[in-house]
Amino acid sequence: MSAARIIKPPPMSGGDRKHFAREIHKAEVTFANLVEQSAQAHAVADAARAKAYALDCAAWNTALFIGELDHASSTIAAAIAGGFPLLEVRCEHCKHTEIIDLALVVQPRDRQVSLMRDYLYCGPCQRTLRKKRRPDLIGLHPTGAPQPEAPSRRPKKAS
């Protein structure tokens, strides 16, 4: 086994050192420009991806509204990234409406939002009737959306 020999570069003249220094400076400037362009391209791509996720969420909301229940929904991660982190559900039996923050849900982020129905139960029905009733999914809402109000109850007529 032979020992590795270290090869020294030949000595550089003053002109070679200046040329080498200029080339290093050009490479550093090019590197900084490429890093900046890359960051800008990633920002544009992230914004476009968020807009696409938001459009997917809006399309799913529309499909729910028209009764197209078999339309594929967004994933939990896509809904959060698209700016629709709130899921509205409503129990048809007791008319209880609730908003669920998807960021707080303990489910895999790649699970579709429509599959959340299998894991949800109406709390008031479970407490009062001792029955587990599944609420219907109403739709996804953006963060700044107004909270739904409780359904108005008409006073009963005296008989």
Wavefront OBJ file of the C-alpha trace (Angstrom):
o trace
v 0.000 0.000 0.000
v 1.454 3.301 -0.998
v 0.972 6.561 0.804
v -1.126 9.153 -0.989
v 0.893 11.988 -2.357
v -0.375 15.513 -2.014
v 0.006 17.356 -5.253
v 0.593 21.068 -4.891
v -0.714 23.365 -7.601
v 1.957 25.254 -9.432
v 2.600 28.772 -8.154
v 0.424 31.427 -9.788
v 1.620 34.684 -11.162
v 0.013 37.987 -10.190
v -2.122 38.077 -13.350
v -3.349 34.524 -12.730
v -4.309 35.379 -9.140
v -6.251 38.460 -10.301
v -8.034 36.412 -12.973
v -8.840 33.674 -10.434
v -10.178 36.271 -7.962
v -12.402 37.814 -10.696
v -13.782 34.394 -11.642
v -14.505 33.544 -7.989
v -16.318 36.879 -7.580
v -18.379 36.230 -10.756
v -19.290 32.763 -9.458
v -20.347 34.196 -6.075
v -22.542 36.840 -7.743
v -24.056 34.218 -10.059
v -24.730 31.953 -7.063
v -26.470 34.762 -5.154
v -28.607 35.603 -8.217
v -29.581 31.962 -8.730
v -30.545 31.572 -5.070
v -32.703 34.720 -5.276
v -34.372 33.590 -8.530
v -34.995 30.168 -7.025
v -36.661 31.704 -3.959
v -38.860 33.878 -6.188
v -39.835 30.896 -8.340
v -40.716 28.869 -5.226
v -42.841 31.743 -3.898
v -44.733 31.984 -7.203
v -45.206 28.197 -7.280
v -46.444 28.158 -3.667
v -48.939 30.926 -4.432
v -50.163 29.071 -7.539
v -50.453 25.829 -5.564
v -52.431 27.591 -2.804
v -54.768 29.082 -5.423
v -55.264 25.632 -6.987
v -56.056 24.156 -3.553
v -58.532 26.976 -2.882
v -60.246 26.318 -6.224
v -60.442 22.590 -5.394
v -62.112 23.440 -2.077
v -64.570 25.802 -3.771
v -65.388 23.127 -6.368
v -66.056 20.573 -3.618
v -68.283 23.050 -1.773
v -70.248 23.591 -4.974
v -70.516 19.851 -5.562
v -71.916 19.415 -2.039
v -74.402 22.210 -2.661
v -75.767 20.644 -5.849
v -75.833 17.159 -4.321
v -72.847 15.677 -6.129
v -71.744 13.672 -3.080
v -69.350 11.353 -4.897
v -67.117 14.217 -6.090
v -63.593 13.791 -4.719
v -62.799 16.275 -1.982
v -59.510 17.915 -1.149
v -57.194 16.429 1.415
v -56.961 17.961 4.856
v -53.497 19.343 4.048
v -54.710 20.847 0.750
v -57.698 22.482 2.451
v -55.455 24.049 5.088
v -52.900 25.174 2.475
v -55.666 26.591 0.268
v -56.976 28.782 3.069
v -60.075 26.667 3.870
v -59.195 25.230 7.297
v -62.748 25.204 8.690
v -65.260 22.404 8.057
v -68.927 23.057 8.733
v -71.086 20.079 9.739
v -74.766 19.901 10.635
v -76.868 17.241 12.309
v -80.147 16.833 10.449
v -81.862 15.386 13.512
v -81.254 18.151 16.060
v -80.163 20.866 13.565
v -76.952 21.469 15.530
v -74.292 23.185 13.393
v -70.637 23.122 14.285
v -67.405 24.414 12.776
v -64.399 22.094 12.966
v -60.880 23.463 12.646
v -59.031 20.993 10.407
v -55.686 22.106 11.803
v -56.713 20.629 15.169
v -58.041 17.339 13.774
v -55.992 14.278 14.679
v -56.139 12.526 11.319
v -53.553 11.904 8.602
v -53.187 15.045 6.517
v -53.444 13.093 3.272
v -56.980 11.893 4.127
v -59.816 13.401 2.108
v -62.090 15.804 3.941
v -65.169 13.887 2.771
v -63.973 10.846 4.749
v -64.149 12.895 7.965
v -67.874 12.105 8.145
v -67.041 8.541 9.204
v -65.310 9.863 12.333
v -67.764 12.533 13.437
v -70.743 12.257 15.767
v -73.285 14.832 16.889
v -72.505 15.688 20.516
v -75.967 16.975 21.516
v -77.704 13.877 20.094
v -75.239 11.604 21.852
v -75.787 13.380 25.198
v -79.572 13.680 25.038
v -80.696 10.650 23.027
v -77.748 8.333 23.777
v -77.485 7.699 20.034
v -74.530 8.358 17.785
v -75.796 10.263 14.791
v -73.467 11.304 12.024
v -73.692 14.938 10.923
v -73.800 15.949 7.279
v -70.890 17.852 5.781
v -71.972 21.331 4.722
v -68.707 22.634 3.293
v -65.299 24.150 3.844
v -64.913 27.763 4.922
v -61.988 30.175 4.725
v -60.481 31.454 7.955
v -62.216 34.831 7.920
v -65.670 33.434 7.144
v -68.489 34.459 9.491
v -69.582 31.838 11.998
v -73.007 30.332 11.345
v -75.773 31.407 13.658
v -77.974 29.032 15.564
v -81.180 28.222 13.699
v -84.017 30.471 14.699
v -86.799 28.774 16.579
v -90.335 29.938 16.160
v -92.259 30.245 19.375
v -94.845 27.525 19.814
v -98.432 28.609 19.601
v -100.431 28.171 22.737
v -103.193 25.648 22.271
l 1 2 3 4 5 6 7 8 9 10 11 12 13 14 15 16 17 18 19 20 21 22 23 24 25 26 27 28 29 30 31 32 33 34 35 36 37 38 39 40 41 42 43 44 45 46 47 48 49 50 51 52 53 54 55 56 57 58 59 60 61 62 63 64 65 66 67 68 69 70 71 72 73 74 75 76 77 78 79 80 81 82 83 84 85 86 87 88 89 90 91 92 93 94 95 96 97 98 99 100 101 102 103 104 105 106 107 108 109 110 111 112 113 114 115 116 117 118 119 120 121 122 123 124 125 126 127 128 129 130 131 132 133 134 135 136 137 138 139 140 141 142 143 144 145 146 147 148 149 150 151 152 153 154 155 156 157 158 159
